[in-house]
């Protein structure tokens, strides 16, 4: 199942690569592959601390088609990271699968009638460390599939504002134990949850200084059928600082709020919480 879904995600990008060779005027494709790492080594260090090493592998691919009134944008973002502290076992520090495809037909000016599809999940089991026996998330548990119909405002290549008053969102929890527990908002014992609502997505990408690129993606979803005031929020920010053709520094943040995801506090209480992840790394980078 994992291989099949990844192949489905890659198909549009494979098609882009094949077409680009013959039709460079209508296709724009490329991406980045980077390996970021950090390391701390301590020996008899009286100030305290722990030796550690970490590495994160990131893949960002895109393939965009534009001809006449037709626009088709595809992107695939993958990430996986591991962290090792002293004599502790390896722990996961990053895990991401995010595929988007947006098809548009120009209505007038910078406005497009558009359809958007998005798939999000992760590669491997997630744990609330140090507990390694009871996964709190897995591949396809959860997975989020979003299909939206609406209008897309694109004044240039740097900015996009997509609004959909008709959006379907499917939450998948394929793992039996997580499904039984009613994780990620599904009814206990059910492996899926359908939602119908409104969706807004903004995307910004600029070179703020020479060799410094800022990219932001901000999504909001409101479920018409259940507590529409409790909106799902997902905000990704990436700042890429190029050192030379092969070295770069990356600052990546991800903020998530989902009222259906209940998180346990240190006092044992459960409830929705703001999730935040920050990653800063320096490493090898290949851009194509």
C-alpha positions as a Python dict, from the first residue, in 0.01 Angstrom:
ca = {
    (1, 'X'): (0, 0, 0),
    (2, 'X'): (284, 240, 83),
    (3, 'X'): (451, 185, -254),
    (4, 'X'): (123, 220, -441),
    (5, 'X'): (40, 556, -279),
    (6, 'X'): (388, 693, -339),
    (7, 'X'): (369, 588, -704),
    (8, 'X'): (32, 762, -738),
    (9, 'X'): (180, 1077, -584),
    (10, 'X'): (478, 1066, -818),
    (11, 'X'): (286, 996, -1140),
    (12, 'X'): (206, 1362, -1220),
    (13, 'X'): (566, 1460, -1151),
    (14, 'X'): (698, 1177, -1368),
    (15, 'X'): (469, 1297, -1642),
    (16, 'X'): (603, 1648, -1598),
    (17, 'X'): (962, 1529, -1635),
    (18, 'X'): (879, 1340, -1956),
    (19, 'X'): (687, 1630, -2109),
    (20, 'X'): (942, 1891, -2008),
    (21, 'X'): (1202, 1754, -2244),
    (22, 'X'): (975, 1817, -2543),
    (23, 'X'): (776, 2116, -2427),
    (24, 'X'): (990, 2339, -2206),
    (25, 'X'): (772, 2642, -2278),
    (26, 'X'): (462, 2504, -2108),
    (27, 'X'): (622, 2295, -1832),
    (28, 'X'): (833, 2422, -1545),
    (29, 'X'): (976, 2150, -1323),
    (30, 'X'): (1249, 2107, -1067),
    (31, 'X'): (1317, 2061, -700),
    (32, 'X'): (1560, 2027, -413),
    (33, 'X'): (1708, 1727, -236),
    (34, 'X'): (1893, 1803, 86),
    (35, 'X'): (2056, 1621, 376),
    (36, 'X'): (2086, 1831, 690),
    (37, 'X'): (2285, 1720, 992),
    (38, 'X'): (2409, 1834, 1333),
    (39, 'X'): (2641, 1678, 1588),
    (40, 'X'): (2753, 1747, 1948),
    (41, 'X'): (3032, 1550, 2117),
    (42, 'X'): (3104, 1591, 2491),
    (43, 'X'): (3366, 1425, 2707),
    (44, 'X'): (3409, 1506, 3078),
    (45, 'X'): (3219, 1830, 3012),
    (46, 'X'): (3156, 1988, 3353),
    (47, 'X'): (2893, 2230, 3218),
    (48, 'X'): (2672, 1928, 3148),
    (49, 'X'): (2486, 1817, 2841),
    (50, 'X'): (2458, 1515, 2616),
    (51, 'X'): (2638, 1410, 2303),
    (52, 'X'): (2399, 1388, 2011),
    (53, 'X'): (2376, 1348, 1636),
    (54, 'X'): (2084, 1408, 1404),
    (55, 'X'): (2010, 1399, 1034),
    (56, 'X'): (1713, 1500, 820),
    (57, 'X'): (1649, 1406, 457),
    (58, 'X'): (1425, 1643, 260),
    (59, 'X'): (1283, 1616, -92),
    (60, 'X'): (1087, 1896, -259),
    (61, 'X'): (967, 1845, -617),
    (62, 'X'): (739, 2051, -837),
    (63, 'X'): (598, 2034, -1187),
    (64, 'X'): (382, 2315, -1325),
    (65, 'X'): (203, 2332, -1660),
    (66, 'X'): (64, 2649, -1815),
    (67, 'X'): (-70, 2696, -2166),
    (68, 'X'): (-347, 2923, -2284),
    (69, 'X'): (-615, 2931, -2016),
    (70, 'X'): (-503, 2608, -1849),
    (71, 'X'): (-285, 2591, -1537),
    (72, 'X'): (-181, 2271, -1355),
    (73, 'X'): (48, 2279, -1049),
    (74, 'X'): (193, 1972, -876),
    (75, 'X'): (419, 1947, -572),
    (76, 'X'): (558, 1669, -355),
    (77, 'X'): (727, 1736, -19),
    (78, 'X'): (890, 1450, 171),
    (79, 'X'): (1086, 1461, 494),
    (80, 'X'): (1239, 1212, 735),
    (81, 'X'): (1471, 1271, 1029),
    (82, 'X'): (1640, 1074, 1309),
    (83, 'X'): (1801, 1183, 1636),
    (84, 'X'): (2050, 995, 1858),
    (85, 'X'): (2146, 1114, 2207),
    (86, 'X'): (2438, 951, 2396),
    (87, 'X'): (2345, 590, 2473),
    (88, 'X'): (1973, 640, 2397),
    (89, 'X'): (1802, 466, 2108),
    (90, 'X'): (1728, 641, 1780),
    (91, 'X'): (1415, 855, 1784),
    (92, 'X'): (1225, 1011, 1496),
    (93, 'X'): (1253, 1388, 1459),
    (94, 'X'): (1068, 1443, 1130),
    (95, 'X'): (826, 1245, 912),
    (96, 'X'): (625, 1397, 630),
    (97, 'X'): (443, 1308, 308),
    (98, 'X'): (261, 1599, 142),
    (99, 'X'): (136, 1584, -219),
    (100, 'X'): (-72, 1856, -386),
    (101, 'X'): (-220, 1894, -733),
    (102, 'X'): (-419, 2199, -846),
    (103, 'X'): (-585, 2233, -1187),
    (104, 'X'): (-715, 2569, -1303),
    (105, 'X'): (-896, 2721, -1600),
    (106, 'X'): (-869, 3100, -1640),
    (107, 'X'): (-1192, 3286, -1571),
    (108, 'X'): (-1061, 3640, -1625),
    (109, 'X'): (-747, 3834, -1548),
    (110, 'X'): (-563, 3660, -1263),
    (111, 'X'): (-867, 3455, -1155),
    (112, 'X'): (-899, 3080, -1223),
    (113, 'X'): (-1174, 2824, -1174),
    (114, 'X'): (-977, 2557, -987),
    (115, 'X'): (-987, 2208, -840),
    (116, 'X'): (-735, 2108, -571),
    (117, 'X'): (-634, 1767, -436),
    (118, 'X'): (-408, 1719, -135),
    (119, 'X'): (-276, 1408, 43),
    (120, 'X'): (-88, 1413, 375),
    (121, 'X'): (51, 1127, 586),
    (122, 'X'): (376, 988, 729),
    (123, 'X'): (618, 701, 658),
    (124, 'X'): (671, 522, 989),
    (125, 'X'): (525, 474, 1338),
    (126, 'X'): (523, 767, 1579),
    (127, 'X'): (562, 728, 1957),
    (128, 'X'): (530, 935, 2270),
    (129, 'X'): (885, 866, 2385),
    (130, 'X'): (1014, 690, 2593),
    (131, 'X'): (717, 456, 2528),
    (132, 'X'): (813, 253, 2220),
    (133, 'X'): (546, -17, 2249),
    (134, 'X'): (231, 181, 2170),
    (135, 'X'): (234, 381, 1846),
    (136, 'X'): (34, 705, 1854),
    (137, 'X'): (46, 740, 1474),
    (138, 'X'): (138, 525, 1173),
    (139, 'X'): (143, 531, 794),
    (140, 'X'): (-217, 607, 687),
    (141, 'X'): (-305, 660, 1054),
    (142, 'X'): (-369, 936, 1007),
    (143, 'X'): (-389, 1027, 640),
    (144, 'X'): (-576, 1332, 517),
    (145, 'X'): (-725, 1362, 168),
    (146, 'X'): (-874, 1693, 61),
    (147, 'X'): (-1066, 1768, -260),
    (148, 'X'): (-1174, 2129, -313),
    (149, 'X'): (-1353, 2323, -590),
    (150, 'X'): (-1328, 2700, -599),
    (151, 'X'): (-1150, 3009, -727),
    (152, 'X'): (-776, 3074, -737),
    (153, 'X'): (-628, 3424, -751),
    (154, 'X'): (-274, 3424, -895),
    (155, 'X'): (-140, 3771, -979),
    (156, 'X'): (213, 3634, -1039),
    (157, 'X'): (441, 3336, -973),
    (158, 'X'): (501, 3448, -613),
    (159, 'X'): (151, 3451, -468),
    (160, 'X'): (-165, 3242, -478),
    (161, 'X'): (-496, 3267, -287),
    (162, 'X'): (-734, 2974, -329),
    (163, 'X'): (-1086, 2977, -185),
    (164, 'X'): (-1328, 2686, -197),
    (165, 'X'): (-1683, 2698, -58),
    (166, 'X'): (-1720, 2328, -144),
    (167, 'X'): (-1451, 2106, 5),
    (168, 'X'): (-1453, 1741, 104),
    (169, 'X'): (-1202, 1620, 362),
    (170, 'X'): (-1143, 1252, 442),
    (171, 'X'): (-951, 1146, 751),
    (172, 'X'): (-819, 789, 734),
    (173, 'X'): (-707, 586, 1038),
    (174, 'X'): (-609, 249, 889),
    (175, 'X'): (-457, 106, 1210),
    (176, 'X'): (-698, -115, 1409),
    (177, 'X'): (-588, -8, 1759),
    (178, 'X'): (-592, 364, 1679),
    (179, 'X'): (-926, 325, 1504),
    (180, 'X'): (-1073, 145, 1806),
    (181, 'X'): (-953, 429, 2029),
    (182, 'X'): (-1124, 686, 1804),
    (183, 'X'): (-796, 865, 1730),
    (184, 'X'): (-781, 1173, 1507),
    (185, 'X'): (-1154, 1239, 1524),
    (186, 'X'): (-1293, 915, 1377),
    (187, 'X'): (-1574, 738, 1559),
    (188, 'X'): (-1438, 449, 1773),
    (189, 'X'): (-1409, 144, 1549),
    (190, 'X'): (-1440, 345, 1228),
    (191, 'X'): (-1143, 395, 997),
    (192, 'X'): (-1266, 702, 812),
    (193, 'X'): (-1430, 1036, 880),
    (194, 'X'): (-1590, 1255, 612),
    (195, 'X'): (-1619, 1630, 647),
    (196, 'X'): (-1776, 1893, 420),
    (197, 'X'): (-1679, 2255, 451),
    (198, 'X'): (-1495, 2562, 327),
    (199, 'X'): (-1122, 2577, 257),
    (200, 'X'): (-872, 2861, 210),
    (201, 'X'): (-510, 2814, 103),
    (202, 'X'): (-248, 3083, 51),
    (203, 'X'): (99, 3030, -91),
    (204, 'X'): (382, 3285, -95),
    (205, 'X'): (735, 3244, -229),
    (206, 'X'): (992, 3524, -258),
    (207, 'X'): (1367, 3572, -274),
    (208, 'X'): (1392, 3821, 12),
    (209, 'X'): (1767, 3869, -27),
    (210, 'X'): (2023, 3725, -263),
    (211, 'X'): (2036, 3346, -205),
    (212, 'X'): (1770, 3367, 69),
    (213, 'X'): (1427, 3231, -23),
    (214, 'X'): (1113, 3261, 191),
    (215, 'X'): (817, 3027, 132),
    (216, 'X'): (491, 3010, 327),
    (217, 'X'): (182, 2787, 289),
    (218, 'X'): (-121, 2860, 508),
    (219, 'X'): (-438, 2644, 504),
    (220, 'X'): (-769, 2679, 690),
    (221, 'X'): (-1060, 2434, 680),
    (222, 'X'): (-1402, 2480, 845),
    (223, 'X'): (-1643, 2187, 872),
    (224, 'X'): (-2000, 2300, 794),
    (225, 'X'): (-2152, 1996, 967),
    (226, 'X'): (-1976, 1998, 1305),
    (227, 'X'): (-1851, 2298, 1504),
    (228, 'X'): (-1760, 2519, 1205),
    (229, 'X'): (-1603, 2774, 1442),
    (230, 'X'): (-1328, 2523, 1530),
    (231, 'X'): (-1122, 2558, 1216),
    (232, 'X'): (-832, 2329, 1120),
    (233, 'X'): (-512, 2527, 1063),
    (234, 'X'): (-189, 2420, 894),
    (235, 'X'): (95, 2671, 843),
    (236, 'X'): (430, 2578, 688),
    (237, 'X'): (722, 2823, 662),
    (238, 'X'): (1054, 2747, 491),
    (239, 'X'): (1355, 2978, 475),
    (240, 'X'): (1633, 2847, 255),
    (241, 'X'): (1977, 3012, 271),
    (242, 'X'): (2213, 2907, -5),
    (243, 'X'): (2582, 2900, 82),
    (244, 'X'): (2704, 2770, -253),
    (245, 'X'): (2593, 2518, -518),
    (246, 'X'): (2605, 2228, -272),
    (247, 'X'): (2573, 2372, 79),
    (248, 'X'): (2268, 2537, 230),
    (249, 'X'): (2101, 2618, 561),
    (250, 'X'): (1729, 2561, 613),
    (251, 'X'): (1484, 2686, 875),
    (252, 'X'): (1152, 2500, 860),
    (253, 'X'): (852, 2548, 1088),
    (254, 'X'): (513, 2378, 1091),
    (255, 'X'): (214, 2486, 1302),
    (256, 'X'): (-99, 2268, 1322),
    (257, 'X'): (-428, 2305, 1505),
    (258, 'X'): (-697, 2040, 1464),
    (259, 'X'): (-983, 2033, 1715),
    (260, 'X'): (-1034, 1660, 1644),
    (261, 'X'): (-685, 1563, 1761),
    (262, 'X'): (-678, 1517, 2137),
    (263, 'X'): (-336, 1548, 2302),
    (264, 'X'): (-251, 1445, 2657),
    (265, 'X'): (-92, 1705, 2885),
    (266, 'X'): (155, 1630, 3164),
    (267, 'X'): (-133, 1637, 3416),
    (268, 'X'): (-320, 1368, 3221),
    (269, 'X'): (-589, 1596, 3076),
    (270, 'X'): (-684, 1549, 2710),
    (271, 'X'): (-781, 1813, 2456),
    (272, 'X'): (-692, 1986, 2130),
    (273, 'X'): (-359, 2167, 2137),
    (274, 'X'): (-149, 2381, 1905),
    (275, 'X'): (121, 2159, 1756),
    (276, 'X'): (449, 2322, 1655),
    (277, 'X'): (764, 2184, 1496),
    (278, 'X'): (1086, 2369, 1414),
    (279, 'X'): (1383, 2235, 1221),
    (280, 'X'): (1709, 2415, 1151),
    (281, 'X'): (1987, 2240, 966),
    (282, 'X'): (2296, 2293, 758),
    (283, 'X'): (2394, 2039, 501),
    (284, 'X'): (2424, 1917, 146),
    (285, 'X'): (2178, 2046, -111),
    (286, 'X'): (2115, 1957, -475),
    (287, 'X'): (1884, 2181, -678),
    (288, 'X'): (1757, 2088, -1024),
}
